[in-house]
Amino acid sequence: MRILIVSDAWFPQVNGVVRTLSVVSEILTAMGDTVEVIGPDRFTNIPMPGYTEIRLAIAPKRRLAKLVADFGPEIIHIATEGPLGWAMRALCRRNNWPFTTAFHTRFPEYLEARTRIPVDWSWHVMRRFHEAGEGTFAATPSLRQELGKRGFTKIRSWTRGVDLEKFNPVSRDEWSGLPRPVFLCAGRVAIEKNIEAFLTLDLPGSKVVVGDGPALPALRKKYPGVTFTGYRENGALARSYAGADVFVFPSRTDTFGLVLLEALASGTPVAAFPVTGPIDVITDGQVGALDEDLRAACMRALACDRAACRRHAEAWSWDACVAQFRDALVPIR
């Protein structure tokens, strides 16, 4: 099948959406499909205000139509609700092409945090975007339940996976120079990730933050006792997880959190709030602790079984993720 994926999140961005789409594309290609991902890099683009690493395509309509025509898709999936997503949605509706979408990001909550736009307004726009398609993919049961309550009627399951070779518990030496225990937070360093809920905790040992983002300079200055590494990838990121004693996930707005699986695959238990994402992944008390008191969760997670964490992560397969994705796509008739 010739599968077209249109996404406002694509390389050189580094986030869960890009990682998911890139892995899915690679596996589908290896299975024999022809996959084309159209991202902002193909267009004149500008940095998103407050997020210079995120690029927004400018007036993509005409060039997008040509790229789509040149590829000749048999299946269309729109991954995001940005300028490219809306332009592709309009093109599909004009040509009566069926398409699917995915709910990756809680833009209503993110917009409220940055602009004070009421979430109900943004949810109305999101619902309008997705309901035009044949199905909205959502990663977890709790997210699917929430979308249903918000009026989404075409929800489909699409799970996630983790690279079990890349993320493993072999090396625990990464933070040998820091006082133990080491509490690690990894991901985009931005206001919506709620990182200060972690940084303000009274915890023994050391705190480490791995990742880059617009809030990094201010947080680095405000919390000089915390180790901020900046962006890490490949082996360095994997070693970061494996060397920590607890992975702390303070976000309340993520729709999944691939970092949860990466930490567990590295043998590191998770401490988080009991919200969408963590409640769907941390389903066994041996692999982490969920609590509205994040410090209490951190302390309980110290006693978790690292071998159980790895076993738990092994149930999350990228192959299963890709098979579920492909089965839910809708061909152009």
Backbone torsions as a table, in degrees:
resi	resn	phi	psi	omega
1	MET	NA	146.8	176.2
2	ARG	-97.1	105.2	-171.8
3	ILE	-106.4	122.0	176.5
4	LEU	-103.1	128.2	175.0
5	ILE	-117.4	124.9	177.4
6	VAL	-111.1	124.9	-175.2
7	SER	-144.6	132.0	172.7
8	ASP	-75.5	-14.1	176.2
9	ALA	-106.1	112.1	179.7
10	TRP	-158.7	169.3	-178.7
11	PHE	-52.9	143.5	10.0
12	PRO	-87.1	13.7	175.5
13	GLN	-61.9	151.3	176.2
14	VAL	-126.3	106.9	177.1
15	ASN	-161.4	178.1	-176.3
16	GLY	-63.8	-35.0	179.4
17	VAL	-64.1	-46.8	-179.0
18	VAL	-64.1	-43.9	179.5
19	ARG	-61.3	-43.8	-179.4
20	THR	-63.0	-50.1	-177.2
21	LEU	-65.4	-36.6	-179.4
22	SER	-68.1	-42.7	178.7
23	VAL	-65.8	-44.9	179.5
24	VAL	-59.8	-43.2	179.7
25	SER	-62.6	-42.7	-179.8
26	GLU	-63.4	-43.7	-177.8
27	ILE	-69.9	-41.6	177.6
28	LEU	-60.9	-41.0	178.5
29	THR	-63.3	-42.8	178.7
30	ALA	-63.8	-27.0	179.1
31	MET	-81.1	-10.1	177.0
32	GLY	114.1	-4.7	176.0
33	ASP	-77.9	157.9	172.3
34	THR	-104.7	117.4	-173.8
35	VAL	-117.8	132.1	175.6
36	GLU	-123.2	126.5	175.2
37	VAL	-109.6	122.0	176.8
38	ILE	-104.2	117.1	-179.7
39	GLY	-123.6	-178.7	-177.0
40	PRO	-63.0	-19.6	-178.9
41	ASP	-64.8	-14.8	-179.0
42	ARG	-89.3	-0.8	-172.1
43	PHE	-130.8	163.4	165.3
44	THR	-60.6	129.5	-175.7
45	ASN	-142.3	161.6	178.2
46	ILE	-130.1	156.9	176.8
47	PRO	-70.7	143.0	176.3
48	MET	-69.8	132.6	179.3
49	PRO	-55.2	126.6	-179.2
50	GLY	85.6	-10.5	-178.4
51	TYR	-140.4	75.6	-172.8
52	THR	-63.1	-23.1	-180.0
53	GLU	-76.3	-15.0	177.9
54	ILE	-96.6	123.9	-178.0
55	ARG	-103.6	139.5	179.7
56	LEU	-112.9	125.2	178.8
57	ALA	-67.3	137.4	-179.9
58	ILE	-103.0	125.5	178.4
59	ALA	43.4	61.5	-172.4
60	PRO	-82.1	-5.1	-166.7
61	LYS	-53.8	-54.4	-173.6
62	ARG	-67.7	-47.5	-179.4
63	ARG	-66.4	-36.6	178.8
64	LEU	-61.0	-44.4	179.6
65	ALA	-58.8	-39.9	179.2
66	LYS	-68.0	-44.0	-179.8
67	LEU	-61.3	-40.9	179.4
68	VAL	-65.8	-44.9	179.8
69	ALA	-62.5	-40.6	180.0
70	ASP	-64.5	-35.4	-178.3
71	PHE	-78.7	-37.5	-179.4
72	GLY	65.5	63.0	-175.2
73	PRO	-70.9	149.8	170.0
74	GLU	-100.2	-19.0	179.6
75	ILE	-140.5	140.8	179.2
76	ILE	-126.8	129.4	175.2
77	HIS	-127.2	125.7	178.4
78	ILE	-103.6	115.7	-169.9
79	ALA	-87.6	-24.7	-172.0
80	THR	-139.6	165.5	-174.5
81	GLU	-105.5	27.5	179.8
82	GLY	-89.4	-165.1	-178.1
83	PRO	-55.2	-41.1	178.5
84	LEU	-68.3	-41.5	179.5
85	GLY	-60.3	-46.5	179.8
86	TRP	-66.1	-38.7	179.2
87	ALA	-65.4	-40.2	179.2
88	MET	-69.6	-37.4	176.1
89	ARG	-58.6	-46.0	-180.0
90	ALA	-63.4	-40.4	180.0
91	LEU	-64.2	-41.2	178.7
92	CYS	-64.4	-43.6	-178.6
93	ARG	-66.3	-37.5	-180.0
94	ARG	-65.9	-33.2	-177.7
95	ASN	-99.9	4.2	-177.8
96	ASN	57.8	38.5	176.0
97	TRP	-92.3	128.0	173.3
98	PRO	-71.1	150.0	179.0
99	PHE	-151.1	160.8	173.5
100	THR	-115.1	162.2	177.9
101	THR	-131.2	173.8	175.9
102	ALA	-136.6	144.4	176.5
103	PHE	-102.3	98.7	-177.5
104	HIS	-99.2	-32.5	-165.4
105	THR	-135.8	138.8	177.5
106	ARG	-84.1	71.6	-179.6
107	PHE	-59.4	-36.0	178.9
108	PRO	-57.5	-44.2	179.0
109	GLU	-70.2	-37.0	179.0
110	TYR	-65.7	-41.7	178.6
111	LEU	-65.6	-39.6	178.9
112	GLU	-63.1	-40.8	-179.3
113	ALA	-63.7	-31.0	-174.5
114	ARG	-101.3	-29.9	-172.4
115	THR	-125.3	-9.6	-176.5
116	ARG	68.7	15.4	173.6
117	ILE	-65.9	127.9	-178.0
118	PRO	-57.3	137.5	-176.2
119	VAL	-62.7	-31.7	-178.8
120	ASP	-62.3	-36.8	177.9
121	TRP	-63.2	-47.3	-177.4
122	SER	-67.4	-37.8	178.2
123	TRP	-63.3	-35.3	176.8
124	HIS	-60.6	-43.9	179.4
125	VAL	-66.0	-43.4	179.8
126	MET	-61.3	-44.1	-179.8
127	ARG	-62.6	-41.7	178.1
128	ARG	-61.2	-41.1	179.8
129	PHE	-61.7	-53.1	-171.4
130	HIS	-75.4	-34.5	-175.9
131	GLU	-68.6	-12.9	176.8
132	ALA	-73.7	-18.6	-179.0
133	GLY	-90.1	-174.7	-178.3
134	GLU	-92.8	-9.9	179.9
135	GLY	-178.9	142.2	177.5
136	THR	-111.5	117.0	-178.2
137	PHE	-81.3	133.4	177.3
138	ALA	-136.5	142.6	-165.7
139	ALA	-81.9	-27.9	-170.8
140	THR	-131.3	157.2	177.2
141	PRO	-58.8	-41.3	-178.0
142	SER	-67.3	-35.9	177.1
143	LEU	-68.9	-41.9	178.4
144	ARG	-62.3	-38.4	177.4
145	GLN	-64.5	-43.4	179.7
146	GLU	-64.3	-43.8	179.5
147	LEU	-61.4	-38.7	177.1
148	GLY	-61.0	-41.5	178.7
149	LYS	-66.5	-25.2	-179.4
150	ARG	-91.3	9.3	172.8
151	GLY	97.4	5.3	175.7
152	PHE	-75.9	133.2	-173.1
153	THR	-117.6	-4.2	-174.7
154	LYS	-124.0	45.9	-172.1
155	ILE	-80.4	135.5	177.8
156	ARG	-128.1	148.9	-179.1
157	SER	-79.2	137.1	172.3
158	TRP	-150.4	105.0	-175.1
159	THR	-79.7	-169.8	179.0
160	ARG	-130.6	173.3	-179.6
161	GLY	-141.8	-178.3	-179.9
162	VAL	-146.2	145.9	178.0
163	ASP	-81.4	101.8	-174.4
164	LEU	-75.5	-16.7	175.1
165	GLU	-81.1	-43.9	-178.8
166	LYS	-68.6	-43.8	-179.0
167	PHE	-104.0	111.3	-175.9
168	ASN	-148.3	163.9	-175.0
169	PRO	-90.9	18.3	-172.2
170	VAL	-64.4	-51.5	-174.5
171	SER	-101.7	125.9	178.9
172	ARG	-119.7	20.9	-171.5
173	ASP	-95.1	-4.4	-168.9
174	GLU	-59.3	-37.9	-175.7
175	TRP	-111.9	32.4	-176.5
176	SER	-62.9	-21.7	-179.6
177	GLY	-87.0	-3.3	-178.2
178	LEU	-103.1	149.8	175.4
179	PRO	-60.9	138.5	177.5
180	ARG	-90.6	153.9	-1.8
181	PRO	-78.1	156.9	178.5
182	VAL	-103.5	120.8	176.6
183	PHE	-102.9	120.9	-172.5
184	LEU	-113.3	137.4	170.7
185	CYS	-124.3	132.2	-178.4
186	ALA	-134.7	143.7	178.9
187	GLY	142.0	-169.4	179.7
188	ARG	-68.7	131.3	-177.8
189	VAL	-91.8	92.6	-174.9
190	ALA	-147.9	161.7	-173.1
191	ILE	-58.3	-38.8	-175.4
192	GLU	-71.7	-12.6	178.8
193	LYS	-82.5	-6.2	171.9
194	ASN	60.9	34.3	-173.0
195	ILE	-65.4	-29.2	-179.6
196	GLU	-65.8	-21.4	174.9
197	ALA	-62.9	-28.5	174.3
198	PHE	-83.2	-46.5	-173.4
199	LEU	-65.0	-27.8	-177.7
200	THR	-86.3	-4.7	-178.3
201	LEU	-69.2	144.4	173.6
202	ASP	-89.0	95.9	-176.0
203	LEU	-122.7	149.2	173.9
204	PRO	-73.3	166.1	174.2
205	GLY	73.9	-130.9	-171.5
206	SER	-131.8	152.0	173.0
207	LYS	-114.8	136.0	179.3
208	VAL	-130.2	136.1	175.1
209	VAL	-121.1	120.5	177.8
210	VAL	-108.3	126.0	178.7
211	GLY	139.4	168.4	-180.0
212	ASP	-125.7	167.2	179.1
213	GLY	158.2	173.4	-173.0
214	PRO	-64.1	-24.0	-178.0
215	ALA	-89.6	-4.7	-174.1
216	LEU	-60.3	-49.3	-178.0
217	PRO	-57.8	-43.5	-178.0
218	ALA	-67.9	-41.8	-179.5
219	LEU	-69.0	-37.5	178.6
220	ARG	-61.5	-38.9	179.4
221	LYS	-73.6	-37.7	-175.8
222	LYS	-75.3	-29.0	-176.2
223	TYR	-125.0	73.7	-175.8
224	PRO	-66.0	-18.6	-179.8
225	GLY	-83.0	-4.1	-179.8
226	VAL	-96.0	142.5	176.1
227	THR	-86.9	111.4	176.2
228	PHE	-105.3	117.8	-175.9
229	THR	-93.1	-17.4	-169.9
230	GLY	77.3	-164.2	-175.7
231	TYR	-67.7	135.7	173.9
232	ARG	-137.3	145.1	178.4
233	GLU	-145.9	172.9	178.5
234	ASN	54.6	-130.2	-174.6
235	GLY	-62.5	-34.7	-177.3
236	ALA	-66.6	-39.7	178.8
237	LEU	-67.5	-44.2	179.6
238	ALA	-60.5	-42.7	178.5
239	ARG	-65.4	-33.7	178.6
240	SER	-60.6	-46.6	177.5
241	TYR	-61.7	-51.7	-173.3
242	ALA	-63.6	-30.0	-177.7
243	GLY	-81.4	-10.9	-178.1
244	ALA	-84.9	158.0	176.5
245	ASP	-91.2	-32.8	177.5
246	VAL	-143.9	137.8	172.1
247	PHE	-97.8	123.1	-177.2
248	VAL	-105.1	126.9	-177.5
249	PHE	-120.0	93.5	-173.6
250	PRO	-85.4	-5.6	-175.7
251	SER	-65.4	141.4	173.5
252	ARG	-110.7	-0.1	-171.2
253	THR	-120.7	-4.6	179.2
254	ASP	-67.6	148.8	177.9
255	THR	-88.1	-15.6	175.9
256	PHE	-149.8	-76.1	-177.1
257	GLY	101.9	77.5	177.9
258	LEU	-57.3	-27.9	-179.4
259	VAL	-61.2	-27.1	177.2
260	LEU	-61.6	-46.2	179.4
261	LEU	-67.4	-37.7	179.8
262	GLU	-64.0	-41.0	177.6
263	ALA	-64.9	-47.9	-179.3
264	LEU	-61.7	-41.1	178.5
265	ALA	-62.2	-26.5	178.2
266	SER	-85.7	1.7	178.7
267	GLY	85.4	12.5	-174.7
268	THR	-104.5	122.5	-179.4
269	PRO	-69.5	160.8	-172.6
270	VAL	-114.1	140.0	169.4
271	ALA	-119.7	130.6	-175.5
272	ALA	-158.1	170.4	171.1
273	PHE	-77.1	153.5	179.7
274	PRO	-81.5	74.0	-176.3
275	VAL	-130.0	173.6	177.9
276	THR	-51.1	135.3	-174.1
277	GLY	104.3	-81.3	178.4
278	PRO	-56.5	-41.1	-177.5
279	ILE	-69.5	-19.5	179.1
280	ASP	-90.0	-24.5	-178.1
281	VAL	-98.1	-45.3	-177.2
282	ILE	-89.8	77.1	-176.8
283	THR	-99.8	3.4	-178.2
284	ASP	-131.8	125.0	-178.6
285	GLY	-64.9	-11.2	177.3
286	GLN	-77.7	-15.9	-172.2
287	VAL	-112.4	-1.2	178.9
288	GLY	172.1	179.1	-178.7
289	ALA	-138.1	134.7	177.7
290	LEU	-117.4	132.8	-177.1
291	ASP	-162.7	144.1	172.7
292	GLU	-66.4	-21.7	170.1
293	ASP	-91.9	96.6	-173.0
294	LEU	-63.7	-33.2	177.2
295	ARG	-63.5	-42.8	178.3
296	ALA	-60.6	-39.8	177.8
297	ALA	-63.5	-41.7	179.1
298	CYS	-60.6	-44.5	-176.7
299	MET	-69.7	-38.2	178.0
300	ARG	-68.5	-36.2	-178.4
301	ALA	-63.1	-25.7	179.0
302	LEU	-58.3	-28.1	-176.2
303	ALA	-91.1	1.6	-176.8
304	CYS	-72.4	162.2	-175.7
305	ASP	-89.8	114.4	-177.4
306	ARG	-65.6	-35.0	177.2
307	ALA	-65.9	-37.2	177.3
308	ALA	-65.2	-35.2	177.3
309	CYS	-59.3	-46.8	179.9
310	ARG	-63.3	-45.0	-179.8
311	ARG	-61.1	-39.1	-180.0
312	HIS	-63.2	-43.2	-179.3
313	ALA	-66.0	-29.8	-177.2
314	GLU	-64.9	-14.2	177.7
315	ALA	-79.6	-10.5	-176.8
316	TRP	-101.7	105.0	-173.8
317	SER	-108.2	134.1	174.3
318	TRP	-66.0	-33.5	179.1
319	ASP	-62.6	-41.8	177.8
320	ALA	-65.8	-38.6	177.6
321	CYS	-59.8	-46.3	-177.9
322	VAL	-67.9	-41.1	179.5
323	ALA	-62.1	-41.0	179.2
324	GLN	-66.4	-40.6	178.0
325	PHE	-60.9	-49.6	-175.9
326	ARG	-64.8	-40.9	-178.2
327	ASP	-65.1	-25.9	-176.8
328	ALA	-91.4	-6.1	179.3
329	LEU	-71.0	157.4	-175.5
330	VAL	-122.0	114.2	-179.6
331	PRO	-66.3	151.7	172.2
332	ILE	-73.8	124.7	-175.3
333	ARG	-86.0	NA	NA
